[in-house]
Amino acid sequence: MILILLLIAFKTGAQDFNNFEEVNNTSYSLYTLEKWDELIQYGKKALENKQDFLYLRLRLGYAYIIKNNYSEAIVHYNKVLEFNRHNEIAHYYLWWSYTALNQEEFANQHIPFLNHEVKKSLEINKLSLTSIGLESSYKTTDVTTRKDAIFNRIFINYRLNWRINMQQSVIFYQQKIAEPKLTSVENNSNININQKEYHNALSLALNKRLELKASYHFIQTPFNNFNYTNHIGLVGVKLYSKYMNFQGSFLKGKLIDSKTSQFNLQLEYFPYGNTNLYGSTTISYRALDSSANTIAKQILGIKLNKQTWIEGNFTLGEANRYFENDGLYTYNSIDPNMIKWGCNAYYFSGKHIKFQIGYTMERRRLTLYNPQILFYQHSINGGITWKF
């Protein structure tokens, strides 16, 4: 063992990367000895000196897998496919890496290239129900004219084929409010809001880096003697790169009694090539009839241990008839948000179950009654997801 290490040290110190046989043998020795950091450094120098071949890329890809840098692993395994597009090892670890980065649409593209036994062990089918879940929130306010509210969402995720995923959600929102300024509303001291919603989101992986998104949101909002029916659509594209993802989307529709449109630009980042530390920044431009404003949202998350993540978020800007998460969450209260912040914790129990718990604080404005009055709404959020 000592002799082999001395030989490797001598070769790497000599910096002779022009000999294919030497690079192949040295990288293989580092690989078999599990010297992952040394292999990565040696491989970088070899590539700089134009030594680029299938087995070197396979070894570098696996070294980055061990180091939990899935972004770099993806680069090398995609390079392997340029040498041999049917290489099963590369397809398997590309599936692994994309899955670790929560990029299922890209992960599943590699399943058809795996042999039957591997597919069977992964328990992944081309057309299947992938997860179901429930999300709930209990909201309290510090003004007597706004009673406590309850938000519930039931959702189902499907895989329609190796490139297309769909999520369907049914949402219920309940709250009682008093608003004397709404003179056309009968019994305006006891307005019962029992809002019902349906949201359908589709994502299509067009190739290794580009994803197309579309969603439809139906919202029915009763307001005592009024009943509003709303339809909102979204289209968007998402471009994936090594450590950052870029997304642009556009929403348009009618919400309550106003035509609304919203442009979103979103940047996601994971600087270590994994989900140990991640974040996203979203800038939205919302146009509502003759008014418009900009809203900024920031998310930052960190992995605490193998099973637990915590995430903080902050939103700044008047959120009136505003949409989040590709149009999934709608803010159509008569009291617009001015500031919103919160935190969430996610716990994965075994292979199938994810638990979520969190807190959200919203600073709102009583626009109709008195725009000078600001109040707070506090929410306790929870959820459970079962992954098949």
N, C-alpha and C positions, 0 to 999 in steps of 0.2 A: 504493500500500500504506500509506504513512504517513498519507494522508488518511483512509483507512478506519479505521485504528487510532485516530486522533484523534476520529473520529466516534463510534466505539464507546465510547471513554473518556468522551466528553461525555455520551452517553446513559446509560451505567451510573452516572456520577457524579450525573446528575440524579435518579436513583432514581424515575423515573416508570414504574411497572409496570401502570398501569391501562389502557393502550392495547394491545389485542391485536396490532395491526399492528406496533407498535414492538417488542414483546417477540418476536414471530415473526421480524422482520427482524434484530434484534440477536443473538438466539440463533443464527440461521442464519449470520450473519457470523462469529461466534465459532467455529462449527462448521467452516465452510469454511477459516478461517485456522488451524484446529487449536489454538486457544487453550483447551485442555481445562480447566485450573484456573479460568480466567476464566469459561468456560461453566458450570461446576458452581456457582460462587458466584452468577453471574447467575441461573441456573435456580432455585436455592434461594430467592432473593429474589422471583422471579416467582411461584413456587408459594405463598410466604407471602402474596402479594398477590392470590391467587385466580386467577392466570393459569395455567390447566392445560389443555393440549390435546395431541393425539396427537404432533405433530411435535416439540414441546418435550420430551416424554418420550423419544422416539426419540433425540434428540440427547444428552440427559443419559445415557441408557442406554449409548450408544456411548462417551461421554466416560469413564464409569466402567470400561468394558471396556478402554480404552486405559490407564487408571490401574491396571488389575489389581484393581479392587475389584468382584468379581463379585457380592457380596451386595447392594450398592447397585444394580448393573446389573439384577439380578433384580427389585428393587422397581419400577424404572421400566418395564421391559419388560412386567411383569405389569399395570401400569397401562395400557400401550398396548392390551393385550388387552381391557381394560374398555371402551375406545373402539371397538375392532374386533377381535373374537375370532379372526378369520382372518388377521390381519396377519402375513405370512410373515417379515418382517424380525425382528419381536419373537420369533416362535417359534424362528427360527434362533439368535438370540443368547441366548435362554433355554436352549436345548440346550447352547450353548457354555459358558455360565456355570455351569450345574449340573454339566456334565462337569468343568470346571476345579475344582469343589469336591468332586469324587468322589461325587456324588449321582446315580448313573446312573438310578435308578428314576424320578426326577423329570425328568431330561434327556430320556429316551426318550418321554415323553408328548407332546413337541412334534414328533417326527419325522413323524407322519401329516399335519401341516399344511404340510409342505415340498413343493415341486414335485419332479417325477420326477428332473430333472437334479441337483438338490442332494442328494436321497436317494442317487442313484447315486454321486456324488462322495464321500459320507460312508461308503459301503460298509457300511451298517447295515440288517439285515433284522429283521423282526418276530419270527421264530423262528430262533434261531441259537446255535451254540456260540461263546461270547465269549472264553474263555481256558482254558488248562490250565497246570498247574504242579506243581512238586515242592518240598517243604520238608523239610529234614533237620536233625538235631541230634545231636551227640556229647557225652555227659555223663560226667564223671569225678567221683569222690568222694575224700575223704581218710580213709575208714574201710575196713578190709579186708573187712568183712562186706557191703559194697555194691560190687559190681563195676561196671565202666563200662556205660553204657546207650546205646542207639541209638533215636532217634525218626525215623520217616519218614512223610510225608503226601503223598499224590497227590490232586490236586483238579481238578475240572472245573466251570466256570461256564457257565450257559445263560441265554439270554433266551427266556422262554416267550411273552411278548407285550410290548407297549409298557409295561406296568405291573408285570410279574411277572418276577423273577429267581430263579434257583435255583443253589445251590452244593452239589455232592456231593464228599465226601472219604472216602478210604480210608486208615486210619492203622494203623501197626505200631509197637509198642513192645517192646523186648527188653532184659532185664536178668537177671542172676543175683545172688541174695542168700543170705545165711545168717542164720537167725533161730532160735536154740534155744528161745525162748519159745513158738514155734508147735509145741507138742508133738503136735498132731493131724495135722500135715503130715509125710508120709513124706519121708525124706532131707532134713530141714530145714536141713542144712548146705550144700545145693546146690539151692535152689529156683529153677527156671527159669521166669521170667515171659516169656511170648511173647504179649503182648496184641494183639488185633485189634479194630478199631473201624470203624464206618461212621457218617458224619454227613451229614444232609441239611438244608439251611437254605433257607427260602423268604422272600422279601420282596415285599410288594404295596403299591404306591403308591395310596392311596385317593383322594387329591386332591393339590393343589399343596403341601400342608404336612404331611400325615399319612401315615405308613407303618405297615403291619401286618407283624409278623415271627412266624415259627414255625420250630421246628427239632426234629429227632428225632436222638438219639444212641444207637447200639447199641454195647455194649462187651462183649467176651468176654475174661475174665481167667483163664487157667489157673494153678493154684498146686500143681504136682505132682499129688497125688491129688484136688485140688479143682478145680472148674471153675465160675466165676461168670458168669452171663449177666445183663447189666444193660440197662435201657431208661430213657432220660431224655428228657423233652419240655420244650419251651420255648414260651411265647407272650409277645409284647411289642408295644408301640406306641412309635413314635418321632415326635416333633413337631419340625419344622424351623422355625427363625425366622431373622432376618437374620444375626446373628453367633453364634448359639448353637443347638444342637440338644439336645433333651431326650428321654431314653428310659427307660422302665420295663419290666421283664421279670420273669417268674416261671418257675423251673425246678422240676420235681418228678420223682422217680423212685426207683429202688433201685440202690444202688451197693455192690458186694461183699455185705455182709450187713446193710446199714443202709438204712432209708428216709431220703431226704434231700430237702430243699427249699431253694430259694434265691431271695431277692428282690434285684433289682438296680435301682439308680437311677444313671443316667449323664448327665453333662453334657459335651457337646463344644463347643469354642469356637475361633473363628478371627477374632481381633480386627481384622484388616486386610481382611477380606472375601476372603481367598485362603488358599492353603496355605503361604505363606512362613513363617508362625508359627501353630501350632495346638496344641491340647492336649485332654485329656479327663480327667475325674475320675469314678471309679466307686466307689460305696459298696454293698457286698453284705452282706446278712444271711442267714447260713447256719444252718439248723436240721438237726441230725443226731441222730435218735432223741431222747434226753432232753437233749442239749446244744445250745448255740447260741452263735454269736459273730459279730462284725462284721469285715469285711475291706475295706480301702481300697486302691485302685489309682490311680496317677497316671501320665499319659503327657504328654510335651512333645516336640514336633517342630519342626524348623526347616529351611528350604530353604537349601542352600549355594550352589547355582547352578542353571542351567536343568535339569540332569539328576540332581541329587543331593540327597537329604534325609537328615538324621540324626534319630534319635528316642531319647529316654531314657525309662525306665519304672521305677516303684518300687511294690512291693506290701507292705503291712504288715498283719499279722493271721494267726492260725493257719489255714492253708489245708489243711484235711483234708476230702476229698470235696468239692472246690471246683471251680467251672466258670468259665471265662473266654471272652470273645469269642462271646457268644450261645450258649454251651454247646459250642463247638468244642473247646476244650482242657479236659481233665479232669485234676485232681490227686487221684488215689486211692491214692497210695503209703501204705504203713504208717508212713512217716516224714513227718509233716506239715511243710509249709513254715512258718517263722516270719517270715522276711523274704526278699523276692526283689527284685533290681534287675538292670537290664541296659541295653544300648544296641544299636541297630540302624542300619545304613546301607542306603539304597535307591538304586540307580542305574538309570536308564532309558536303555537303549541303542537309539536310533532309535524307531520307531513301535511295535514289537512286543514287545521284550524288557525285562523288569525283573529285576535281580539284587538279592539281599538277603544281607547278612552281619551277624552280631552276636555278642554275648557276654551270657550270663546267669549270675548267681550266686544260689544259693539256700542259705539257712541253715536246716537241718533238725534235727529232734529224733528221737533214737532212743527212741520212745515205749515200745515193748515191752521192749527190752533194758534200757535205763536212761534214763528221761525227763530226767535231769540232763545227759546227754551231747548236745552239739550238734555237728554236722558240716557241712561245706560241699560243695555239688555245683556244679561249674562246667560250663557248656555253651557249645560253639561252634555257632552256628546259621548256616544258609545256605539259599538257595532261588533258584529261577528260575521266572519266569512268562512264558508266551508269550500275547500278546493278539492275537486275530484281527481 
